[in-house]
Amino acid sequence: MYKVKIIGAGSIGNHLAQACRRMGWEVTVVDADQKALLRMKTDIYPTRYGAWDEGITLVSADKQPRGGFDIIMVGTSPHVRMKVALEALKEKPKVLQLEKPLAAPFDPALKEFVSAYRVQKHTAVIVGYDHAVAKSINRVVELLVAGAIGEVLTLDVEFREHWQGIFKAHPWLKGPQDTYLGYWKKGGGASGEHSHALHLWQYLAKIAGLGVWKKVAPIFKVEKDGAAEYDSIATFSFETDKGYVGRVVQDVVTQPTRKWARVQGRDGFIEWYCGGHPTGDAIKWAGKDGEVKEEIFSKKRPDDFFQETLHIADILALSVADALNFFSFVPILSHKLQTLNDV
């Protein structure tokens, strides 16, 4: 049985704890806020999953155990994550999982963490872009590897979702001004919260042989509401080192939600729809024969995080190439800065 420490008892900490317990792992959750620990035990966890799990140990940050964990997961806000991650790295877990977005823009601790990570040999660091390990995305990858749509010509990814859903999951927050989400400098806004799209573009482009982005043209719609300052819409156009062109759109205003990707090939296409069916995700694709096929991948929200823990188990068993590798995420953060730095 693996031992897991989860730092942060907020919404993501609950998701990760439930997924780890579903794996049969031993779980300790740490938070500096006693109210957050109490809310996890009496409200969030039992409301989401039916009952509190007495197998979860809750500990205040000043009394947290250090060392001896196989996995440490950092589910804090992005603007404090790197400092926490540096301390976690010293504990030498086998896997250190950092939630997304990786860090706040301009955080000097990110460079410090990268330097520390490069010289150590004990820990694999991953970032929690869990859609990349969803069953539906795994199927998209299978089709691309098999050459089902021929040479890939272009790729588009959109994560467009009004953030009212986020605040429904965090009823103790009145709005974006009460959390890092309302401040792009803390890692919030559309470019941070929905950066799944940036990651999926990069991941699928690599699989499809499109290369890596060389030129990026970002545009942000920046909103100022009292103290809050965030990008409500973020768009990115890419040209890769192999001359291919693609696009990403992320926003916190779209209703109903659209989380979608399209891979256009010379002989056909693949479209991925997150939540595109009442029972889960869907893909539609066609090859050279032109026949459009639809495949459904049943899931519920907790399954997204369970897939991530399955991926971690595979990493620990050395049986999988890591789709969530840490160094694939630093470019995602850098492209957020190119335009927001001028705000």
Summary of the structure (lengths in Angstrom):
residues: 343
radius of gyration: 19.7
end to end distance: 48.5
largest distance: 62.5
contacts: 1153
relative contact order: 0.15
helix: 39%
strand: 30%
